[in-house]
Amino acid sequence: MTGRLMLLDTASLYFRAFYGVPDRFESPDGRPVNAVRGLLDMIAKLVAAYEPTHLIACWDDDWRPQWRVDLIPSYKAHRVVEPHDAGPDAEEVPDRLEVQVPVIREALGVLGIRIAGCAEHEADDVIGTLATVSDLPTDVVTGDRDLFQLVDDARGVRVIYTGRGMSNLDDVTAGTIAERYGIGPAQYADFAVLRGDASDGLPGVAGVGEKTAATLLTTHENLAGILRAAEAGAGMSAGVRAKILAAADYLAVAPRVVEVVRDLDVSPEPSRISAPDDAAVAALAARWSLGDRAARAAAALAARA
């Protein structure tokens, strides 16, 4: 098999579209469609710029799985908000976005883009599995830094990071991670565990920031090595050792929360890009007042078919 696979962290993209595209576009039935339009523009840009041959829209069948919450109750807890309090970091879907999700799924279907999800798992886990089992070089499109743990230069797996916006896409490789954090991709999950991540409700180790986390991983390779050194009282200052030991209960469970699952029962096929049906695309655009957005996405896909 030859080509390149692109995996979309779909919710990450349509949330960004919802908050980035003016909320003035509506379908004939009064339904907002700004997120749909924005996502279609993103797909058109990504396909044209990165030229994948295969494309999968990965889906959050469960954006806050109970098994992760059981391990760390604060996991994404702050994102469980009332719709009127929602913002770009929330995943409790605002009403005006929620009504667009079925249209997004319909649009992906018309464009021939496969949607892949798995019960009790996040899109991150679906992405982790597909990036691991695919025989193709793979681009992971996301605004979630946790997926940096999947980067693998040897297998051609990189992250197209959208955290700075679609006009400032970041191609994240092992070199990028080394330059920014001083660690390798295989160490990133342990790095995130130590540092913590307020956006995911992960407390981290109190008093351990990015610099200390990177130093510990450079010295001891991984979290297991850090814990062994702390227990032995060697290879770190007394202050850092005390912080690691005080966080022992958290460190016993956090890796399972942060590490993406890589062995779900999700197949990478069928996902080859094909030319969408022009009549179906035109009907979709007319039904939901999408303007030329659907046609642009369809044209980008047809060029890669």
The 8 nearest C-alpha neighbors of each residue, nearest first, counted from 0:
[[1, 2, 134, 135, 3, 133, 136, 52],
 [2, 0, 135, 3, 134, 52, 136, 4],
 [1, 3, 52, 135, 51, 4, 0, 53],
 [2, 4, 51, 136, 52, 135, 137, 53],
 [3, 5, 53, 137, 51, 54, 135, 52],
 [4, 6, 138, 54, 137, 51, 139, 53],
 [7, 5, 139, 55, 54, 140, 56, 138],
 [6, 8, 56, 140, 9, 57, 139, 55],
 [9, 7, 141, 11, 57, 10, 140, 122],
 [8, 10, 7, 12, 11, 56, 57, 58],
 [9, 11, 13, 12, 8, 14, 58, 59],
 [12, 10, 9, 14, 8, 13, 142, 141],
 [13, 11, 15, 9, 10, 14, 16, 8],
 [12, 14, 16, 10, 15, 38, 34, 11],
 [13, 15, 17, 16, 12, 11, 10, 18],
 [14, 16, 12, 13, 18, 17, 19, 11],
 [15, 17, 37, 13, 34, 19, 14, 18],
 [18, 16, 34, 14, 15, 19, 20, 33],
 [17, 19, 15, 16, 20, 14, 87, 21],
 [18, 20, 16, 17, 15, 21, 37, 34],
 [19, 21, 33, 16, 17, 18, 37, 22],
 [22, 20, 23, 33, 19, 24, 18, 17],
 [23, 21, 33, 24, 20, 31, 17, 32],
 [22, 24, 21, 25, 33, 31, 32, 20],
 [23, 25, 33, 32, 31, 22, 26, 21],
 [26, 24, 31, 30, 32, 29, 23, 27],
 [25, 27, 287, 288, 30, 29, 28, 31],
 [28, 26, 29, 25, 287, 288, 30, 286],
 [27, 29, 26, 30, 25, 287, 31, 286],
 [30, 28, 26, 25, 27, 31, 24, 32],
 [29, 31, 25, 26, 28, 32, 98, 27],
 [32, 30, 25, 24, 33, 26, 95, 29],
 [31, 33, 35, 25, 34, 24, 36, 99],
 [32, 34, 36, 35, 24, 20, 22, 17],
 [35, 33, 17, 16, 37, 36, 32, 13],
 [36, 34, 32, 38, 33, 37, 103, 39],
 [35, 37, 33, 39, 34, 38, 292, 289],
 [38, 36, 16, 34, 40, 39, 35, 33],
 [37, 39, 41, 35, 40, 36, 13, 16],
 [38, 40, 42, 36, 41, 37, 296, 292],
 [39, 41, 37, 43, 38, 42, 292, 44],
 [42, 40, 38, 44, 39, 43, 45, 37],
 [41, 43, 39, 45, 44, 40, 46, 296],
 [42, 44, 296, 40, 41, 46, 299, 45],
 [45, 43, 41, 47, 42, 46, 48, 40],
 [46, 44, 42, 48, 47, 43, 49, 41],
 [45, 47, 50, 43, 49, 48, 44, 42],
 [48, 46, 44, 45, 50, 299, 49, 43],
 [47, 49, 45, 46, 50, 44, 43, 51],
 [50, 48, 46, 45, 47, 51, 44, 138],
 [49, 51, 46, 47, 48, 52, 303, 45],
 [52, 50, 3, 53, 4, 49, 5, 46],
 [51, 53, 3, 2, 272, 271, 303, 4],
 [54, 52, 271, 4, 270, 272, 51, 3],
 [53, 55, 5, 270, 4, 6, 272, 271],
 [56, 54, 6, 113, 57, 114, 112, 270],
 [55, 57, 114, 7, 9, 113, 6, 115],
 [58, 56, 115, 122, 8, 7, 9, 114],
 [57, 59, 116, 122, 115, 60, 9, 56],
 [58, 60, 122, 121, 61, 62, 116, 120],
 [59, 61, 118, 116, 117, 58, 121, 120],
 [60, 62, 59, 119, 120, 121, 64, 63],
 [61, 63, 121, 59, 64, 60, 120, 122],
 [64, 62, 61, 65, 75, 121, 68, 67],
 [65, 63, 119, 66, 67, 61, 120, 62],
 [64, 66, 68, 67, 69, 63, 119, 70],
 [65, 67, 69, 68, 64, 70, 119, 256],
 [66, 68, 70, 65, 69, 256, 64, 71],
 [67, 69, 72, 65, 71, 70, 66, 74],
 [70, 68, 66, 67, 71, 72, 65, 64],
 [69, 71, 67, 68, 252, 72, 66, 256],
 [70, 72, 68, 73, 74, 69, 67, 253],
 [73, 71, 68, 74, 69, 70, 76, 67],
 [74, 72, 76, 200, 71, 75, 201, 68],
 [73, 75, 200, 76, 72, 71, 68, 199],
 [76, 74, 199, 200, 78, 77, 73, 63],
 [77, 75, 73, 74, 78, 79, 200, 72],
 [78, 76, 79, 75, 200, 80, 73, 89],
 [79, 77, 89, 76, 75, 80, 90, 91],
 [78, 80, 77, 91, 76, 90, 89, 81],
 [81, 79, 78, 91, 84, 82, 85, 77],
 [80, 82, 84, 83, 85, 79, 91, 93],
 [81, 83, 93, 85, 84, 80, 94, 92],
 [84, 82, 81, 85, 93, 80, 86, 94],
 [85, 83, 82, 81, 80, 86, 89, 93],
 [86, 84, 82, 89, 83, 80, 93, 81],
 [85, 87, 89, 88, 84, 18, 90, 93],
 [86, 88, 89, 18, 14, 15, 85, 90],
 [89, 87, 86, 90, 78, 198, 85, 14],
 [90, 88, 78, 86, 85, 87, 91, 79],
 [89, 91, 92, 78, 88, 79, 62, 85],
 [90, 92, 79, 89, 80, 78, 93, 82],
 [91, 93, 90, 97, 96, 94, 82, 89],
 [94, 92, 82, 96, 95, 97, 85, 91],
 [93, 95, 97, 96, 92, 98, 82, 83],
 [96, 94, 93, 97, 98, 31, 99, 30],
 [97, 95, 99, 93, 94, 98, 92, 100],
 [96, 98, 94, 99, 100, 92, 95, 93],
 [97, 99, 96, 100, 95, 94, 101, 30],
 [100, 98, 102, 96, 97, 101, 103, 32],
 [99, 101, 103, 102, 97, 98, 104, 96],
 [102, 100, 104, 103, 99, 105, 98, 97],
 [103, 101, 105, 99, 100, 104, 106, 35],
 [104, 102, 100, 106, 101, 105, 35, 107],
 [103, 105, 101, 107, 102, 106, 108, 100],
 [106, 104, 102, 108, 103, 107, 101, 109],
 [107, 105, 103, 109, 108, 104, 102, 110],
 [108, 106, 110, 112, 104, 105, 109, 103],
 [107, 109, 111, 105, 106, 110, 112, 104],
 [110, 108, 106, 111, 107, 105, 280, 279],
 [109, 111, 107, 275, 108, 112, 106, 297],
 [110, 112, 108, 109, 107, 275, 113, 273],
 [113, 111, 107, 110, 108, 55, 54, 114],
 [112, 114, 55, 56, 270, 111, 115, 108],
 [115, 113, 56, 57, 55, 112, 58, 116],
 [116, 114, 57, 58, 56, 113, 55, 117],
 [117, 115, 58, 60, 57, 59, 125, 122],
 [116, 118, 120, 60, 119, 125, 115, 121],
 [117, 119, 120, 60, 61, 116, 121, 59],
 [120, 118, 61, 64, 117, 60, 121, 65],
 [121, 119, 61, 118, 117, 64, 60, 124],
 [120, 122, 59, 62, 123, 61, 124, 60],
 [121, 123, 59, 58, 125, 57, 124, 126],
 [124, 122, 126, 121, 125, 127, 259, 146],
 [125, 123, 260, 127, 259, 126, 122, 121],
 [124, 126, 122, 128, 127, 123, 129, 116],
 [125, 127, 123, 129, 124, 128, 130, 122],
 [128, 126, 124, 261, 130, 125, 129, 259],
 [127, 129, 261, 131, 125, 262, 126, 130],
 [128, 130, 126, 132, 131, 127, 133, 267],
 [129, 131, 127, 128, 133, 132, 126, 137],
 [130, 132, 128, 129, 133, 127, 261, 149],
 [133, 131, 129, 130, 128, 134, 267, 261],
 [134, 132, 135, 130, 129, 131, 267, 136],
 [133, 135, 132, 136, 0, 1, 131, 154],
 [136, 134, 133, 3, 137, 4, 2, 1],
 [137, 135, 155, 3, 156, 154, 4, 134],
 [136, 138, 156, 4, 5, 3, 135, 155],
 [137, 139, 5, 157, 158, 156, 6, 4],
 [138, 140, 158, 6, 159, 5, 7, 157],
 [141, 139, 159, 7, 8, 158, 160, 6],
 [142, 140, 8, 160, 143, 161, 11, 139],
 [141, 143, 162, 161, 160, 11, 144, 140],
 [144, 142, 141, 145, 146, 162, 160, 11],
 [143, 145, 146, 147, 142, 160, 141, 148],
 [146, 144, 147, 143, 148, 188, 257, 191],
 [145, 147, 148, 144, 149, 143, 123, 158],
 [148, 146, 149, 145, 144, 150, 184, 158],
 [147, 149, 184, 146, 187, 150, 185, 188],
 [150, 148, 147, 146, 151, 127, 184, 156],
 [151, 149, 157, 156, 147, 148, 184, 172],
 [152, 150, 156, 153, 154, 155, 149, 157],
 [151, 153, 155, 154, 156, 173, 150, 172],
 [152, 154, 151, 155, 156, 150, 136, 173],
 [155, 153, 152, 151, 156, 136, 135, 137],
 [154, 156, 136, 152, 153, 151, 137, 157],
 [157, 155, 137, 151, 150, 154, 136, 138],
 [158, 156, 150, 138, 172, 171, 139, 155],
 [159, 157, 139, 171, 160, 138, 170, 140],
 [158, 160, 140, 170, 169, 139, 171, 138],
 [159, 161, 169, 141, 142, 158, 162, 168],
 [160, 162, 142, 164, 168, 163, 141, 165],
 [163, 161, 142, 164, 160, 143, 141, 168],
 [164, 162, 161, 167, 168, 165, 160, 166],
 [165, 163, 161, 167, 166, 162, 168, 15],
 [164, 166, 167, 168, 161, 163, 41, 162],
 [167, 165, 164, 168, 163, 161, 169, 44],
 [168, 166, 164, 165, 163, 169, 161, 162],
 [167, 169, 161, 165, 160, 166, 159, 164],
 [168, 170, 160, 159, 171, 167, 161, 158],
 [171, 169, 159, 158, 160, 172, 168, 157],
 [172, 170, 158, 175, 157, 169, 159, 160],
 [173, 171, 175, 174, 157, 150, 170, 176],
 [172, 174, 176, 175, 184, 177, 183, 152],
 [173, 175, 177, 172, 176, 178, 171, 183],
 [174, 176, 172, 178, 173, 171, 177, 179],
 [175, 177, 173, 179, 178, 174, 180, 183],
 [178, 176, 181, 182, 174, 180, 175, 179],
 [177, 179, 175, 176, 181, 180, 174, 182],
 [180, 178, 176, 177, 181, 175, 182, 174],
 [179, 181, 177, 182, 176, 178, 213, 209],
 [180, 182, 177, 178, 213, 179, 176, 183],
 [183, 181, 177, 180, 213, 186, 176, 184],
 [182, 184, 186, 185, 177, 173, 176, 187],
 [185, 183, 148, 187, 186, 150, 173, 147],
 [186, 184, 183, 187, 148, 188, 149, 150],
 [187, 185, 184, 183, 189, 188, 190, 182],
 [186, 188, 190, 184, 148, 189, 185, 191],
 [187, 189, 191, 190, 186, 148, 258, 257],
 [190, 188, 192, 191, 187, 186, 222, 193],
 [189, 191, 187, 193, 188, 192, 212, 194],
 [192, 190, 188, 194, 189, 195, 193, 187],
 [191, 193, 189, 195, 190, 203, 194, 253],
 [194, 192, 203, 190, 204, 191, 195, 212],
 [195, 193, 203, 208, 191, 209, 192, 207],
 [203, 196, 194, 201, 202, 192, 191, 193],
 [195, 197, 201, 198, 199, 200, 202, 194],
 [196, 198, 200, 199, 201, 195, 202, 75],
 [197, 199, 196, 200, 88, 75, 201, 77],
 [200, 198, 75, 197, 201, 196, 74, 76],
 [199, 201, 74, 197, 75, 73, 198, 196],
 [200, 202, 196, 195, 199, 203, 197, 74],
 [203, 201, 195, 200, 196, 204, 197, 205],
 [195, 204, 202, 193, 194, 192, 201, 205],
 [203, 205, 193, 207, 246, 206, 194, 202],
 [206, 204, 207, 203, 242, 202, 246, 208],
 [205, 207, 204, 208, 242, 239, 203, 194],
 [208, 206, 204, 205, 211, 194, 212, 193],
 [209, 207, 194, 211, 210, 212, 206, 193],
 [208, 210, 212, 211, 194, 213, 207, 180],
 [211, 209, 213, 212, 208, 214, 180, 207],
 [210, 212, 214, 213, 208, 209, 207, 215],
 [213, 211, 209, 215, 210, 214, 190, 193],
 [212, 214, 216, 210, 211, 215, 209, 217],
 [215, 213, 211, 217, 216, 212, 218, 210],
 [214, 216, 218, 212, 213, 217, 219, 211],
 [217, 215, 220, 219, 213, 218, 221, 214],
 [216, 218, 214, 215, 220, 219, 213, 182],
 [219, 217, 215, 216, 220, 214, 234, 225],
 [218, 220, 224, 216, 225, 221, 217, 215],
 [221, 219, 216, 217, 218, 224, 222, 186],
 [222, 220, 224, 216, 223, 219, 225, 186],
 [221, 223, 225, 224, 189, 226, 216, 220],
 [224, 222, 226, 225, 221, 227, 219, 220],
 [223, 225, 219, 227, 221, 222, 226, 228],
 [224, 226, 222, 228, 223, 219, 227, 229],
 [225, 227, 229, 223, 228, 224, 230, 222],
 [228, 226, 224, 230, 225, 229, 231, 223],
 [227, 229, 231, 225, 233, 226, 230, 232],
 [230, 228, 232, 226, 240, 231, 227, 225],
 [231, 229, 227, 228, 232, 226, 244, 233],
 [230, 232, 228, 229, 233, 227, 226, 234],
 [233, 231, 229, 230, 228, 234, 240, 235],
 [234, 232, 228, 231, 235, 229, 230, 236],
 [233, 235, 228, 232, 236, 229, 218, 219],
 [236, 234, 233, 240, 239, 237, 229, 232],
 [235, 237, 239, 238, 240, 234, 233, 232],
 [236, 238, 240, 239, 241, 235, 232, 242],
 [237, 239, 241, 236, 240, 242, 235, 243],
 [238, 240, 242, 236, 241, 237, 243, 235],
 [241, 239, 237, 229, 243, 238, 242, 236],
 [240, 242, 238, 244, 239, 243, 245, 237],
 [243, 241, 239, 245, 240, 244, 246, 238],
 [244, 242, 240, 246, 245, 241, 239, 247],
 [243, 245, 247, 241, 246, 242, 240, 229],
 [244, 246, 242, 243, 247, 241, 248, 204],
 [245, 247, 243, 244, 249, 248, 204, 250],
 [248, 246, 250, 244, 249, 245, 251, 243],
 [249, 247, 251, 250, 246, 252, 245, 244],
 [250, 248, 246, 251, 247, 252, 253, 71],
 [249, 251, 247, 253, 248, 252, 246, 254],
 [250, 252, 248, 249, 247, 253, 254, 255],
 [253, 251, 250, 249, 254, 255, 70, 248],
 [252, 254, 256, 250, 255, 249, 251, 192],
 [255, 253, 257, 256, 252, 258, 192, 189],
 [256, 254, 253, 258, 257, 252, 67, 259],
 [257, 255, 253, 254, 67, 258, 252, 70],
 [256, 258, 254, 255, 188, 253, 259, 192],
 [259, 257, 255, 254, 256, 188, 260, 148],
 [258, 260, 124, 127, 123, 261, 257, 256],
 [259, 261, 124, 262, 127, 128, 258, 263],
 [260, 262, 128, 127, 263, 259, 124, 131],
 [261, 263, 128, 260, 264, 127, 265, 131],
 [264, 262, 265, 128, 261, 260, 125, 124],
 [263, 265, 262, 266, 117, 128, 125, 261],
 [266, 264, 263, 267, 125, 129, 128, 115],
 [265, 267, 268, 264, 129, 269, 132, 115],
 [268, 266, 129, 133, 269, 265, 270, 132],
 [269, 267, 270, 266, 271, 265, 113, 53],
 [268, 270, 271, 267, 113, 266, 53, 55],
 [269, 271, 268, 53, 54, 55, 113, 272],
 [272, 270, 53, 52, 269, 273, 54, 268],
 [271, 273, 53, 304, 52, 54, 270, 300],
 [272, 274, 304, 275, 301, 271, 300, 111],
 [273, 275, 301, 304, 300, 276, 272, 297],
 [276, 274, 110, 297, 277, 273, 111, 301],
 [275, 277, 279, 278, 280, 274, 109, 110],
 [278, 276, 280, 279, 275, 281, 297, 294],
 [277, 279, 281, 280, 276, 282, 283, 275],
 [278, 280, 282, 276, 281, 277, 283, 109],
 [279, 281, 283, 277, 278, 282, 284, 276],
 [282, 280, 278, 284, 283, 279, 277, 285],
 [281, 283, 279, 285, 280, 284, 286, 278],
 [284, 282, 280, 286, 281, 285, 279, 287],
 [283, 285, 289, 281, 282, 288, 287, 286],
 [286, 284, 282, 288, 283, 287, 281, 289],
 [287, 285, 283, 284, 288, 282, 26, 27],
 [286, 288, 26, 284, 289, 285, 283, 27],
 [289, 287, 26, 285, 284, 290, 286, 25],
 [290, 288, 284, 287, 292, 36, 291, 293],
 [289, 291, 292, 288, 284, 293, 285, 294],
 [290, 292, 294, 293, 295, 289, 284, 296],
 [293, 291, 295, 294, 290, 289, 39, 36],
 [292, 294, 296, 295, 291, 297, 284, 39],
 [295, 293, 297, 291, 292, 296, 298, 280],
 [296, 294, 298, 292, 297, 293, 43, 291],
 [295, 297, 43, 299, 293, 298, 294, 39],
 [296, 298, 294, 300, 295, 299, 275, 301],
 [299, 297, 301, 295, 300, 296, 294, 302],
 [300, 298, 296, 302, 297, 43, 301, 47],
 [299, 301, 297, 303, 302, 298, 274, 296],
 [302, 300, 274, 298, 304, 303, 299, 297],
 [301, 303, 299, 300, 304, 298, 274, 47],
 [302, 304, 300, 301, 52, 272, 50, 299],
 [303, 273, 301, 272, 274, 302, 300, 52]]
